[in-house]
Amino acid sequence: MSTILVFGASGAIGRFVLPLFAPDHRVLPVSRQARPGWICADLNDPAAIWPDAEIVLSLGPLDAFADWLERSPAAALRRIVAMSSMSAQTKQDSPDPAERALAQRLRGAEARVREIADRRAIAWTIFRPTLIYGAGIDKTLAPLARFARRWRVLPVPFGASGLRQPVHAADLAAACHAVISQPVTFGKDYELGGGERLRFDAMLRRVREAVPGFVLPLPIPLTGLHLLARPARIAPGALARLRIDLIAVNADAIREFDYSPRPFRAGEILPQ
């Protein structure tokens, strides 16, 4: 029975990962807050002492994990599965300096994980998921659903034609489980999107399904949205991408580890 150290265990993907691995592995979830049976520690604390584990799942900030990996002896470590983000690719040319910096930080962290793992003969797999939902704690779809539930109205940018591919956190957890012992996935990066591609405006209309009762869709012209951007704290990069496709090519994942993500189920944005 292998020991698995799970960073980001309390996040959206982590809550679906733990029950998948628990039957066949000794799972050690990590949290900065004390929880029964969990390791209470901070990934960023260089003084923290970590148990030796053969497998590590990095489901939180990738740059923090790269720092940990660089300073951790972890002699038994032989397998890493790490979550990055499609933002590493889609935000590298953003008009927003903060988004460009995020993309650069993600790509740098990916490169560091690859280099350190290769140097230490650790098999690695890196995932780049698209828009994650399904645990009620994401920062995109869940806040929109809660806004609609509270105010019974949902703003929909008119003409926001860029394609989106929301991916359920449980499908990402299943991907982690599927690749853990698959040699064909060692030393590879995979884009992971959901099972359905939708225009941005159509995706928002679908979000109404997450809210019981009547919700009024309120069309807003993109020109009007630009005027509201500053008071509404909408990043310029987000506006610029409303007509740009942000999708993943799942072909390699489907072929090499039978990745089978569900279509977008708006009713699962906010778990009951």
C-alpha positions as CSV (number, residue, x, y, z in Angstrom):
1,M,0.0,0.0,0.0
2,S,1.6,3.2,-1.2
3,T,1.6,6.4,0.9
4,I,0.1,9.4,-0.9
5,L,0.7,13.0,0.3
6,V,-2.1,15.3,-1.0
7,F,-1.5,19.0,-1.1
8,G,-4.6,21.1,-1.7
9,A,-6.7,18.4,-0.2
10,S,-9.3,20.8,1.0
11,G,-9.8,22.4,-2.4
12,A,-12.3,21.6,-5.1
13,I,-10.5,18.7,-6.6
14,G,-9.1,17.4,-3.3
15,R,-12.5,16.6,-1.8
16,F,-13.2,14.3,-4.7
17,V,-9.7,12.8,-4.8
18,L,-9.5,11.5,-1.2
19,P,-12.3,8.9,-1.5
20,L,-10.9,7.6,-4.8
21,F,-7.5,6.8,-3.4
22,A,-8.4,5.8,0.2
23,P,-9.3,2.1,-0.5
24,D,-6.0,1.2,-1.9
25,H,-3.5,3.7,-0.5
26,R,-2.5,5.3,2.7
27,V,-3.7,8.9,2.1
28,L,-2.2,11.8,4.0
29,P,-4.2,15.0,3.3
30,V,-2.5,18.3,4.1
31,S,-4.2,21.4,5.5
32,R,-3.1,24.5,7.3
33,Q,-6.1,24.0,9.6
34,A,-6.3,21.1,12.0
35,R,-8.6,18.3,10.9
36,P,-8.9,14.8,12.3
37,G,-6.6,12.4,10.5
38,W,-5.0,15.2,8.4
39,I,-1.5,16.7,8.5
40,C,-1.7,20.2,9.8
41,A,1.2,22.0,8.1
42,D,2.0,24.9,5.7
43,L,3.4,23.9,2.3
44,N,5.4,27.1,2.4
45,D,7.0,26.5,5.8
46,P,10.6,25.4,5.2
47,A,10.8,24.2,8.8
48,A,7.9,21.8,8.5
49,I,8.7,18.1,8.7
50,W,6.9,15.8,6.2
51,P,6.3,12.1,6.2
52,D,8.0,10.1,3.5
53,A,5.6,9.3,0.7
54,E,5.9,7.4,-2.6
55,I,3.3,9.5,-4.3
56,V,2.5,13.2,-4.2
57,L,-0.6,14.9,-5.6
58,S,-0.3,18.6,-6.0
59,L,-3.8,20.1,-6.3
60,G,-3.0,23.6,-5.0
61,P,-0.7,26.4,-6.1
62,L,1.9,24.9,-8.4
63,D,4.7,27.4,-7.6
64,A,4.4,26.6,-3.9
65,F,4.7,22.9,-4.7
66,A,7.7,23.5,-6.9
67,D,9.4,25.3,-4.0
68,W,8.5,22.4,-1.7
69,L,9.8,19.8,-4.1
70,E,13.1,21.7,-4.5
71,R,13.8,21.7,-0.8
72,S,12.3,18.3,0.2
73,P,14.5,15.3,0.5
74,A,11.5,12.9,0.0
75,A,13.8,9.9,-0.7
76,A,10.9,7.5,-1.3
77,L,9.1,9.8,-3.8
78,R,8.6,8.1,-7.1
79,R,5.4,9.6,-8.6
80,I,4.0,13.2,-8.9
81,V,0.7,14.3,-10.4
82,A,0.4,18.1,-10.4
83,M,-2.4,20.5,-11.3
84,S,-1.4,23.6,-13.3
85,S,-4.0,25.6,-15.3
86,M,-4.9,26.5,-18.9
87,S,-4.2,30.0,-17.7
88,A,-0.6,29.3,-18.3
89,Q,-1.4,29.3,-22.0
90,T,-4.5,31.5,-22.3
91,K,-3.3,34.5,-20.2
92,Q,0.3,34.8,-21.4
93,D,-0.7,37.6,-23.9
94,S,-3.4,39.2,-21.7
95,P,-3.6,43.0,-21.7
96,D,-3.6,42.7,-17.9
97,P,-0.1,42.7,-16.4
98,A,-1.2,40.7,-13.4
99,E,-2.6,37.9,-15.7
100,R,0.5,37.9,-17.7
101,A,2.5,37.5,-14.5
102,L,0.3,34.6,-13.5
103,A,0.8,32.8,-16.8
104,Q,4.6,33.3,-16.5
105,R,4.5,32.0,-12.9
106,L,2.6,28.9,-13.8
107,R,4.8,28.1,-16.8
108,G,7.9,28.6,-14.6
109,A,6.5,26.4,-11.9
110,E,5.7,23.7,-14.5
111,A,9.3,23.8,-15.8
112,R,10.7,23.6,-12.3
113,V,8.6,20.5,-11.5
114,R,9.7,18.8,-14.7
115,E,13.4,19.6,-14.1
116,I,13.5,18.6,-10.5
117,A,11.5,15.4,-11.1
118,D,13.6,14.4,-14.1
119,R,16.8,15.0,-12.1
120,R,15.6,12.8,-9.3
121,A,14.1,10.1,-11.6
122,I,10.6,10.8,-10.3
123,A,7.7,10.1,-12.8
124,W,5.6,13.2,-13.3
125,T,2.4,14.2,-15.0
126,I,1.1,17.7,-15.2
127,F,-2.5,18.6,-15.9
128,R,-3.8,21.9,-17.3
129,P,-7.5,22.1,-16.6
130,T,-9.9,24.6,-18.0
131,L,-12.7,26.3,-16.0
132,I,-13.3,24.2,-12.8
133,Y,-16.6,23.9,-11.1
134,G,-18.6,21.3,-9.0
135,A,-17.5,22.0,-5.5
136,G,-19.2,25.3,-4.9
137,I,-15.9,27.0,-4.1
138,D,-14.6,28.1,-7.5
139,K,-14.2,31.8,-8.1
140,T,-16.0,32.1,-11.4
141,L,-19.3,30.1,-11.8
142,A,-20.2,29.6,-8.2
143,P,-20.2,33.4,-7.4
144,L,-22.4,34.0,-10.5
145,A,-24.8,31.3,-9.4
146,R,-25.0,32.8,-5.9
147,F,-25.5,36.3,-7.3
148,A,-28.4,34.9,-9.4
149,R,-29.9,33.1,-6.4
150,R,-29.8,36.3,-4.3
151,W,-30.9,38.9,-6.8
152,R,-33.0,36.7,-9.2
153,V,-31.2,38.2,-12.2
154,L,-28.2,37.1,-14.2
155,P,-26.3,39.5,-16.4
156,V,-25.4,37.9,-19.8
157,P,-22.9,39.8,-22.0
158,F,-24.5,40.0,-25.4
159,G,-22.1,38.8,-28.1
160,A,-19.7,37.0,-25.8
161,S,-19.0,34.3,-28.4
162,G,-15.8,32.8,-27.0
163,L,-16.1,29.1,-26.3
164,R,-15.7,27.7,-22.8
165,Q,-15.3,24.2,-21.6
166,P,-16.2,23.9,-17.9
167,V,-14.7,20.8,-16.2
168,H,-16.1,19.2,-13.1
169,A,-13.7,18.8,-10.2
170,A,-14.7,15.2,-9.8
171,D,-13.6,14.4,-13.4
172,L,-10.2,15.9,-12.6
173,A,-10.0,13.8,-9.5
174,A,-10.8,10.7,-11.6
175,A,-8.0,11.7,-14.0
176,C,-5.5,11.8,-11.1
177,H,-6.6,8.3,-10.1
178,A,-6.5,7.0,-13.7
179,V,-2.9,8.1,-14.4
180,I,-1.2,7.2,-11.1
181,S,0.0,3.9,-12.3
182,Q,-0.1,4.4,-16.1
183,P,3.5,4.5,-17.5
184,V,2.3,6.0,-20.8
185,T,1.4,9.2,-18.9
186,F,4.8,9.6,-17.2
187,G,6.7,12.7,-18.2
188,K,3.7,14.3,-20.0
189,D,1.5,17.4,-19.9
190,Y,-2.3,17.1,-20.6
191,E,-4.9,19.7,-21.3
192,L,-8.1,18.7,-19.5
193,G,-11.4,20.3,-20.4
194,G,-15.0,19.3,-19.8
195,G,-17.2,17.2,-22.1
196,E,-19.0,20.1,-23.7
197,R,-18.0,23.4,-25.3
198,L,-20.3,26.3,-25.0
199,R,-20.3,30.0,-26.0
200,F,-19.6,32.1,-23.0
201,D,-23.1,33.7,-23.2
202,A,-24.7,30.3,-23.6
203,M,-22.8,29.0,-20.6
204,L,-24.1,31.9,-18.4
205,R,-27.7,31.2,-19.5
206,R,-27.1,27.6,-18.5
207,V,-26.0,28.8,-15.0
208,R,-29.6,29.7,-14.4
209,E,-30.2,25.9,-14.0
210,A,-28.1,26.0,-10.8
211,V,-30.7,28.2,-9.1
212,P,-34.2,26.9,-8.3
213,G,-37.0,29.3,-9.2
214,F,-37.2,32.1,-11.7
215,V,-34.0,34.0,-12.7
216,L,-34.1,36.8,-15.3
217,P,-31.3,36.8,-17.9
218,L,-30.3,40.4,-18.4
219,P,-28.5,40.9,-21.7
220,I,-25.7,43.5,-21.5
221,P,-23.9,44.8,-24.6
222,L,-20.2,44.4,-24.5
223,T,-19.7,48.2,-24.9
224,G,-21.8,48.6,-21.7
225,L,-19.8,46.0,-19.9
226,H,-16.6,47.9,-20.7
227,L,-18.1,51.0,-19.1
228,L,-19.0,48.9,-16.0
229,A,-15.7,47.2,-15.8
230,R,-14.0,49.5,-13.3
231,P,-16.8,49.9,-10.8
232,A,-17.6,46.2,-11.1
233,R,-14.0,45.3,-10.7
234,I,-13.9,43.3,-13.9
235,A,-10.3,42.7,-15.1
236,P,-9.5,44.0,-18.6
237,G,-8.1,40.6,-19.5
238,A,-11.4,39.0,-18.7
239,L,-13.2,41.4,-21.0
240,A,-10.7,40.8,-23.8
241,R,-11.3,37.1,-23.7
242,L,-15.1,37.2,-24.0
243,R,-14.8,36.6,-27.8
244,I,-11.8,34.3,-27.6
245,D,-12.1,30.5,-27.3
246,L,-10.6,29.1,-24.1
247,I,-10.8,25.3,-24.7
248,A,-8.7,22.2,-24.2
249,V,-7.9,19.4,-26.6
250,N,-8.8,16.2,-24.7
251,A,-7.7,13.8,-27.4
252,D,-4.4,12.7,-25.8
253,A,-6.1,12.2,-22.4
254,I,-8.9,10.2,-23.9
255,R,-6.5,8.0,-25.8
256,E,-4.0,7.4,-23.1
257,F,-6.0,7.0,-19.9
258,D,-9.7,6.9,-21.0
259,Y,-10.5,10.4,-19.8
260,S,-14.3,10.8,-20.1
261,P,-15.5,14.1,-18.7
262,R,-19.2,14.8,-18.2
263,P,-21.0,17.5,-20.2
264,F,-21.6,20.8,-18.4
265,R,-24.1,20.3,-15.6
266,A,-25.0,23.7,-14.2
267,G,-27.1,22.1,-11.5
268,E,-23.8,20.8,-9.9
269,I,-22.2,24.3,-9.6
270,L,-23.5,24.6,-6.1
271,P,-23.7,21.2,-4.4
272,Q,-26.9,20.6,-2.5
